[in-house]
Amino acid sequence: MPLSSNSSSSLPDLLTQANALLTRIEAILPQANEPPDWEQTIACRWKRQKAGIIFGASSMPGRFIPVRHLHPIRLADLIGIDEQKARIVANTRQFVEGYSANNVLLTGTRGSGKSSLIKALLNEFAASGLRLIEVDKEELADLADIIEGVADRPEKFIIFCDDLSFEANDSAYKALKSALDGSIAAPPENVLIYATSNRRHLIPEYFSENLEGTRADSGEIHPGETVEEKVSLSERFGLWISFYPFSQDEYLEIVAHWLASFGFSQAAIESAKREALNWALGRGSRSGRIAWQFALDFAGQSAAKFRAKAS
């Protein structure tokens, strides 16, 4: 049946509307997981995509998101953790140079430089081929896909999991266990996992689980096996590096380092000690993070006062 004149005249409009609809649909579709140019990209975050309402709530494959502005911290900026720094630098140098090296778990007091140390390692060894992939705990289930995506690359990759811990009923740790040492596939020689945590045992334990010969509250006959299951995750990291609270002198040394980096004289740094101690007292902690935050505040206030006097 031939089209009427009205139908034929509306056909271009229909095609235009259809193209516009397709364009809008393409805009909300998950983007293809195009691998980054690892020769130019130093660090990426792994992000899982959401399919959206139209396609259901299930997650789509993740993708690498390049980090455009890397943290500038250097190894020389990390004060008071020389032993920890030497151990992880040696392990990372072995890795970058093609020798055997261990997965690393950095544990201990908050704000002591665990995450900063890993960022500084990237700045130290990026020119030698080191690359970093940051993965959130919620996306650890994708570890196998992440590793497979870089296994054939010539670069060396550290998969970085920051502030890692699991709840008692959290099953995400199984993917991490498998990636560390439990998969049927041999781990690639160009991938290591570095994780930080405020606790050595990444999964909480309870007093009742220590009663191997007594019926626990849960009714489990062999509660000791539950403990073994929980401890086994930490043990799969070949290298444990522990961090401890800073002494007052160590804290003031870190403050002095950061104030010097802002251009303050030695006399000004000496006069700031009392304020630095009061700052730490108010925060209830002496740590590298607290020292950096004090230096930021002190430098900002000093600049504001200088500008007020000049005006």
C-alpha positions as CSV (number, residue, x, y, z in Angstrom):
1,M,0.0,0.0,0.0
2,P,1.6,3.3,-1.1
3,L,2.3,6.0,1.6
4,S,0.0,9.0,1.6
5,S,1.5,12.4,1.1
6,N,1.2,13.1,4.8
7,S,3.0,9.9,5.7
8,S,5.8,10.5,3.3
9,S,6.3,14.0,4.5
10,S,6.6,12.8,8.2
11,L,9.2,10.1,7.4
12,P,12.2,12.5,7.7
13,D,10.9,13.7,11.0
14,L,10.5,10.2,12.3
15,L,14.0,9.3,11.3
16,T,15.3,12.5,13.0
17,Q,13.5,11.6,16.2
18,A,14.7,8.0,16.1
19,N,18.4,9.1,15.7
20,A,17.9,11.5,18.6
21,L,16.5,8.7,20.7
22,L,19.4,6.4,19.9
23,T,21.9,9.1,20.8
24,R,20.3,9.6,24.2
25,I,20.3,5.8,24.8
26,E,24.0,5.6,23.9
27,A,24.7,8.3,26.4
28,I,23.4,6.3,29.3
29,L,24.8,2.9,28.2
30,P,27.9,1.8,30.2
31,Q,31.1,2.7,28.4
32,A,33.2,0.1,26.8
33,N,36.2,-1.1,28.9
34,E,38.9,0.4,26.7
35,P,42.3,-0.3,28.3
36,P,44.3,2.8,29.1
37,D,47.6,3.7,27.5
38,W,49.8,2.3,30.3
39,E,52.8,3.9,28.7
40,Q,51.4,7.3,29.5
41,T,49.0,6.4,32.4
42,I,50.7,6.0,35.7
43,A,47.7,5.2,37.9
44,C,44.0,4.2,37.5
45,R,41.0,3.6,39.7
46,W,38.8,0.6,38.9
47,K,35.2,1.5,38.9
48,R,32.3,-0.9,38.3
49,Q,29.6,0.5,36.1
50,K,25.9,0.5,36.8
51,A,23.6,-0.7,34.1
52,G,20.8,1.8,35.1
53,I,17.1,1.6,35.4
54,I,16.4,0.7,31.8
55,F,18.7,-2.3,31.8
56,G,18.1,-3.4,35.4
57,A,20.0,-2.8,38.6
58,S,22.8,-5.4,38.0
59,S,26.3,-4.2,37.6
60,M,28.2,-4.1,34.3
61,P,31.8,-4.9,33.8
62,G,34.2,-2.4,35.5
63,R,36.6,-0.1,33.7
64,F,39.9,1.6,34.4
65,I,39.6,5.3,35.2
66,P,43.0,7.1,34.7
67,V,44.1,9.4,37.6
68,R,44.9,12.8,36.1
69,H,46.5,14.4,39.1
70,L,48.8,12.2,41.1
71,H,49.6,12.9,44.8
72,P,53.0,14.6,44.8
73,I,54.3,13.1,48.0
74,R,57.8,11.7,48.0
75,L,59.7,9.1,50.1
76,A,61.8,11.9,51.6
77,D,58.6,13.5,53.0
78,L,57.8,10.5,55.2
79,I,59.5,11.1,58.6
80,G,59.7,8.7,61.5
81,I,59.0,5.5,59.6
82,D,62.5,4.7,58.2
83,E,62.4,1.0,59.0
84,Q,59.0,0.5,57.4
85,K,60.0,2.6,54.4
86,A,63.2,0.6,53.9
87,R,61.4,-2.8,53.9
88,I,58.7,-1.8,51.4
89,V,61.1,0.1,49.2
90,A,63.3,-3.0,49.0
91,N,60.3,-5.3,48.2
92,T,59.1,-2.9,45.5
93,R,62.5,-2.5,44.0
94,Q,62.8,-6.2,43.7
95,F,59.4,-6.3,42.0
96,V,60.2,-3.5,39.5
97,E,63.6,-5.1,38.6
98,G,62.0,-8.4,37.8
99,Y,62.9,-10.3,41.0
100,S,60.6,-12.2,43.3
101,A,58.6,-10.0,45.7
102,N,55.8,-10.3,48.2
103,N,52.3,-9.0,48.5
104,V,52.3,-6.5,51.4
105,L,49.9,-5.7,54.2
106,L,50.6,-2.4,56.0
107,T,48.8,-2.3,59.4
108,G,48.8,-0.1,62.5
109,T,47.8,3.3,63.9
110,R,45.8,5.7,61.8
111,G,47.5,8.6,60.1
112,S,51.0,7.0,60.4
113,G,51.8,7.1,56.7
114,K,50.6,3.8,55.3
115,S,48.7,5.1,52.3
116,S,51.2,7.9,51.8
117,L,54.0,5.4,51.6
118,I,52.4,3.6,48.7
119,K,51.7,6.8,46.9
120,A,55.3,7.8,47.4
121,L,56.4,4.4,46.0
122,L,54.6,5.2,42.8
123,N,56.3,8.5,42.4
124,E,59.7,6.8,43.1
125,F,59.4,3.9,40.7
126,A,56.9,5.1,38.0
127,A,59.8,6.0,35.6
128,S,61.0,2.4,36.0
129,G,57.6,1.0,34.9
130,L,55.6,0.8,38.1
131,R,51.9,1.4,37.8
132,L,49.1,1.6,40.4
133,I,45.5,0.4,40.3
134,E,43.3,1.5,43.2
135,V,40.4,-0.8,44.0
136,D,37.7,-0.2,46.6
137,K,36.7,-3.0,48.9
138,E,33.2,-3.1,47.3
139,E,34.8,-4.0,44.0
140,L,37.2,-6.7,45.1
141,A,35.0,-9.3,43.4
142,D,36.5,-7.9,40.1
143,L,40.1,-8.7,41.1
144,A,40.3,-11.6,38.6
145,D,39.2,-9.4,35.8
146,I,41.6,-6.6,36.8
147,I,44.5,-8.9,37.0
148,E,43.6,-10.5,33.7
149,G,43.4,-7.1,32.1
150,V,47.1,-6.3,32.8
151,A,48.7,-9.7,33.1
152,D,50.3,-9.5,29.6
153,R,51.6,-6.0,30.0
154,P,55.4,-5.3,30.3
155,E,54.8,-2.8,33.2
156,K,54.7,-3.8,36.9
157,F,51.3,-3.3,38.6
158,I,50.5,-2.7,42.3
159,I,46.8,-3.3,43.1
160,F,46.2,-0.9,46.0
161,C,43.4,-1.6,48.5
162,D,43.2,1.2,51.1
163,D,41.8,1.0,54.6
164,L,40.9,-2.7,54.2
165,S,38.7,-4.5,56.7
166,F,35.7,-6.9,56.5
167,E,32.7,-7.6,58.6
168,A,32.1,-11.0,60.0
169,N,29.5,-11.8,57.3
170,D,31.3,-10.1,54.5
171,S,32.1,-12.5,51.6
172,A,34.1,-10.1,49.6
173,Y,37.3,-11.2,51.3
174,K,37.1,-14.5,49.4
175,A,37.9,-12.8,46.1
176,L,41.0,-11.2,47.8
177,K,42.0,-14.6,49.3
178,S,41.8,-16.2,45.9
179,A,43.8,-13.4,44.2
180,L,46.5,-13.6,46.9
181,D,47.1,-17.3,46.9
182,G,44.2,-19.6,46.2
183,S,43.3,-19.6,42.6
184,I,43.9,-22.4,40.2
185,A,45.7,-19.9,38.0
186,A,49.3,-19.0,38.8
187,P,49.6,-15.3,39.8
188,P,51.2,-13.2,37.1
189,E,54.7,-12.0,37.7
190,N,53.8,-8.4,37.0
191,V,51.1,-7.9,39.7
192,L,51.3,-7.5,43.4
193,I,48.7,-6.5,46.0
194,Y,49.5,-3.8,48.6
195,A,46.8,-3.2,51.2
196,T,46.5,-1.0,54.2
197,S,44.4,-1.5,57.3
198,N,44.2,-0.2,60.9
199,R,44.0,-3.8,62.1
200,R,46.2,-6.8,61.6
201,H,43.4,-9.3,61.4
202,L,41.2,-8.0,58.6
203,I,38.0,-9.8,59.9
204,P,36.8,-9.3,63.5
205,E,37.2,-12.2,65.9
206,Y,35.2,-12.9,69.1
207,F,36.1,-14.4,72.4
208,S,33.6,-17.2,71.8
209,E,35.7,-18.2,68.8
210,N,38.7,-18.9,71.0
211,L,36.8,-21.7,72.8
212,E,38.0,-24.7,70.7
213,G,36.7,-27.2,73.2
214,T,33.6,-25.4,74.2
215,R,30.4,-24.9,72.3
216,A,30.3,-21.3,71.0
217,D,27.2,-19.2,71.0
218,S,26.7,-19.9,67.4
219,G,26.5,-23.6,68.1
220,E,29.4,-24.5,65.8
221,I,31.2,-27.7,66.9
222,H,34.7,-26.5,65.8
223,P,34.9,-22.8,66.3
224,G,38.7,-22.9,66.1
225,E,38.3,-23.6,62.4
226,T,36.4,-20.3,62.1
227,V,39.4,-18.5,63.6
228,E,41.7,-20.2,61.1
229,E,39.5,-19.1,58.3
230,K,39.7,-15.5,59.4
231,V,43.4,-15.3,60.2
232,S,44.3,-17.0,56.9
233,L,43.5,-13.9,54.9
234,S,46.2,-11.8,56.6
235,E,48.7,-14.7,56.3
236,R,48.4,-14.7,52.6
237,F,50.3,-11.4,52.5
238,G,53.9,-12.4,52.4
239,L,55.2,-9.2,54.0
240,W,53.6,-7.6,57.1
241,I,54.7,-4.0,58.0
242,S,53.5,-2.6,61.2
243,F,53.1,1.1,62.1
244,Y,53.0,2.6,65.6
245,P,52.0,5.9,67.2
246,F,54.6,8.7,67.0
247,S,56.4,10.0,70.0
248,Q,56.2,13.8,70.7
249,D,59.7,14.3,69.3
250,E,58.8,12.4,66.1
251,Y,55.6,14.3,65.7
252,L,57.4,17.7,66.1
253,E,60.0,16.5,63.5
254,I,57.3,15.9,61.0
255,V,55.8,19.3,61.7
256,A,59.2,20.9,61.2
257,H,59.6,19.1,57.9
258,W,56.3,20.3,56.5
259,L,56.7,23.9,57.8
260,A,60.1,24.0,56.2
261,S,58.6,22.9,52.9
262,F,56.3,25.9,53.2
263,G,59.3,28.2,53.5
264,F,59.3,28.9,57.2
265,S,62.6,29.7,58.9
266,Q,64.1,27.6,61.7
267,A,63.2,30.3,64.2
268,A,59.5,30.3,63.1
269,I,59.4,26.5,63.3
270,E,60.7,26.6,66.8
271,S,58.2,29.1,67.9
272,A,55.4,27.0,66.4
273,K,56.1,23.9,68.5
274,R,53.7,24.8,71.3
275,E,50.9,25.4,68.9
276,A,51.7,22.1,67.2
277,L,51.5,20.3,70.5
278,N,48.2,22.0,71.4
279,W,46.8,21.0,67.9
280,A,47.7,17.4,68.5
281,L,46.2,17.5,72.0
282,G,43.0,18.8,70.6
283,R,42.8,16.1,68.1
284,G,43.7,13.4,70.6
285,S,46.5,12.0,68.4
286,R,50.1,12.6,67.3
287,S,50.4,11.3,63.8
288,G,51.8,12.3,60.4
289,R,48.4,13.2,59.2
290,I,47.8,15.5,62.2
291,A,51.2,17.1,61.7
292,W,50.4,17.8,58.0
293,Q,47.0,19.3,58.9
294,F,48.6,21.6,61.5
295,A,51.2,22.7,59.0
296,L,48.5,23.5,56.5
297,D,46.6,25.5,59.0
298,F,49.7,27.3,60.4
299,A,50.8,28.2,56.9
300,G,47.4,29.5,55.8
301,Q,46.9,31.6,58.9
302,S,50.4,33.1,58.6
303,A,49.8,34.0,55.0
304,A,46.4,35.6,55.9
305,K,48.0,37.6,58.7
306,F,50.8,38.8,56.4
307,R,48.3,39.9,53.7
308,A,46.2,41.7,56.4
309,K,49.3,43.6,57.5
310,A,50.3,44.5,54.0
311,S,46.9,45.9,53.2
